[in-house]
Amino acid sequence: MREETEDKKEDKEDEMTTRQKLAQIIISSILLFAAFLIERSNPGLKMWQKLLIYLFPYFAAAFDILKEALEGLLEKDPLNEDFLMCIATIGALLVGFVPGGSPQFPEAVFVMLFFQIGELFEGISEEKSTRSISGLLDIRPDTANLFKDGEVKIVDPEELKCGDIIVIKPGEKVPVDGTVIEGSTSVNTVAITGESLPRKALIGDQILSGCVNLNGLVKVRVDKEFGESTASKILDLVENAGSLKSKSEKFITRFARIYTPLVVLAALVLAFVPPLFVGNFADWLLRALTFLIVSCPCALVVSVPLAFFGGIGKASAEGILVKGGNFLDLLAKTDTVVFDKTGTLTEGVFKVTDLHPDQIDKSELLHLAAHVERYSTHPIALSLKQAYGNENDGCYVSHVEEIAGKGVKAMVQGKEVCVGNSSLMESLGIKWIGCSGSGTIVHVAVDGKYAGHIHISDVEKKDSYEAVKKLKKLGIRNLVMLTGDREDVALSVAKDLDLDGYKAGLLPDGKVNEVEKLLHDKDRKGSLAFVGDGINDAPVLARADVGIAMGAMGSDAAIEAADVVLMDDKPSKIGDAIKIARHTLRIAKENIVLALAVKFAILILAALGLAPMFLAVFGDTGVLIICVLNSARLLTGRSENN
């Protein structure tokens, strides 16, 4: 069994911190109420005595903030929100001792209490975000059932090697990626793909780590070791996502570094310069303290990163892995989407799409072609056999001869059957009939006479139509397909899906060149996203503003090079990712505008002496709570359309 992870320890520490904050708030509130009653019942108390009774609720609320402020001073980072809050509240406690000053004892405690309430809301929201992602990523089991020498042994999944056989029982999580070799079942893939409907897993099917086996006992051959399996890669991708900051987050960090020293300097000027001309130092000191309270940038520093963290969590819950907040930023501004064809917009496998018999019926045409190709492993042969589906029907096949670059000839039930391209037909002197459709045309001749042809092509994913529809609805102005396939095939797919353009016959460097042209298009105003799945797509995925890879069947190279991974290979998820990104960016901007507008308004009022300390508390802690709750909407609400 693996030891408890650092993440779980951190979660427990966060939970303890939240409980501590709540206990502080309750104890301090009780002590504040008691101090208020004592002051009211003893009107003759001296100033120092009042200070003494209010110090108890103050220190109950502020001891950890005071500690953080002291640590900031020792680490030469004094201008943080803890230090500003301590200076402001200690000043409020002492302002009554300044000649002409009015006591602010309850106000000082209230300010610290409300600051702690804001910290509490921040902690709860962050815990919720973390639990949302941690719950999604709690997909790796601690044990695996290794089948060896006829026995089942419970082992650590990290001990499994490629080629090992494991047993997965109903209700268990799949520990590593593998292939079903015995049994059948249904698996819940929601943690990997976000798809709620179970998927069947039959012999020969791939089964991904992190899925849950629902009802059947299966034996699985290990294809990837624990660290290389899907669940481990997802965990690594999401855990590292926070290291890449968005432009909005970087702006807030830079803004806080400039903003905080400026407002501290402004507060010092407000406290000491006006009294030199108009006197009444106590009044101006109180204005400066109020100015300090409202100036804390914590609403911005906390809520904007929290919005992007929530956006990443929301996307992960829907089977979309975003490797950093900066890619959410770019996704939100996407106006050009470039697709690979095979495996991205199409299924990536050949299928029989039409039969055109001549002299014989359709079933006989397919029957003869499938039997001639019985022993071939070529993708076209596999598609013929799959379409026929009855190889072992007792039909006798002999004298199989492969003709390089042309096709196959064999005897089927005493008939000479030739299956191949037009070159084969011409070499045999057989007049063949053309077909205008795209894809591959397989001609069939029986005993020297033309028998018809079979249309085989890589069919579009049903989801591709929905993907294009969603993207156009979102206002994406340019949808382009780049493929190494033939011109007629590319034209057919582009026309069927209503794409804005395409380029065919491209090698990997050709795709990069085409993307370079699109990146330098003077009409392009937003980001360019490229969507692919193969090893040959890795260079162009890395070159695009945003690389989007198919995660289920995509190559490791493509997933590594991409910035966003779609775990269920559905291109319609691109539209969902853009919606989530736009929603995230909108919430981050709402937080910035709200916080700055309220703060600057109250800062002006504080400088004019029109803002009581309670209003300053709202300008800091109240705005923080509103912004944090606004960011938390990402974890509970649906993504908006624009």
Sequence and secondary structure as in RCSB ss.txt:
>XXXX:A:sequence
MREETEDKKEDKEDEMTTRQKLAQIIISSILLFAAFLIERSNPGLKMWQKLLIYLFPYFAAAFDILKEALEGLLE
KDPLNEDFLMCIATIGALLVGFVPGGSPQFPEAVFVMLFFQIGELFEGISEEKSTRSISGLLDIRPDTANLFKDG
EVKIVDPEELKCGDIIVIKPGEKVPVDGTVIEGSTSVNTVAITGESLPRKALIGDQILSGCVNLNGLVKVRVDKE
FGESTASKILDLVENAGSLKSKSEKFITRFARIYTPLVVLAALVLAFVPPLFVGNFADWLLRALTFLIVSCPCAL
VVSVPLAFFGGIGKASAEGILVKGGNFLDLLAKTDTVVFDKTGTLTEGVFKVTDLHPDQIDKSELLHLAAHVERY
STHPIALSLKQAYGNENDGCYVSHVEEIAGKGVKAMVQGKEVCVGNSSLMESLGIKWIGCSGSGTIVHVAVDGKY
AGHIHISDVEKKDSYEAVKKLKKLGIRNLVMLTGDREDVALSVAKDLDLDGYKAGLLPDGKVNEVEKLLHDKDRK
GSLAFVGDGINDAPVLARADVGIAMGAMGSDAAIEAADVVLMDDKPSKIGDAIKIARHTLRIAKENIVLALAVKF
AILILAALGLAPMFLAVFGDTGVLIICVLNSARLLTGRSENN
>XXXX:A:secstr
     HHHHHHHHHHHHHHHHHHHHHHHHHHHHHHHHHHHH TT  HHHHHHHHHHHHHHHHHHHHHHHHHHHHT
T   SHHHHHHHHHHHHHHGGGSTT    HHHHHHHHHHHHHHHHHHHHHHHHHHHHHHHHH    S EEEEETT
EEEEE GGG  TT EEEE TT B  S EEEEE  EEEE HHHH   S EEE TT EE TT EE S  EEEEE S 
GGGSHHHHHHHHHHTGGGS  HHHHHHHHHHHHHHHHHHHHHHHHHHSHHHHH  HHHHHHHHHHHHHHH THHH
HHHHHHHHHHHHHHHHHTTEEES HHHHHHHHTEEEEEEESTTTTEEEEEEEEEEEESSS HHHHHHHHHHHTTT
  SHHHHHHHHHH  TTSS  EEEEEEETTTEEEEEETTEEEEEE HHHHHHTT       SSSEEEEEEETTEE
EEEEEEEEEE HHHHHHHHHHHHTT  EEEEE SS HHHHHHHHHHHT SEEE S  HHHHHHHHHHHHT TT  
SEEEEEE SGGGHHHHHHSSEEEEESSSS HHHHHH SEEETT  TTHHHHHHHHHHHHHHHHHHHHHHHHHHHH
HHHHHHHTT   HHHHHIIIIIHHHHHHHHHHHHHHS     
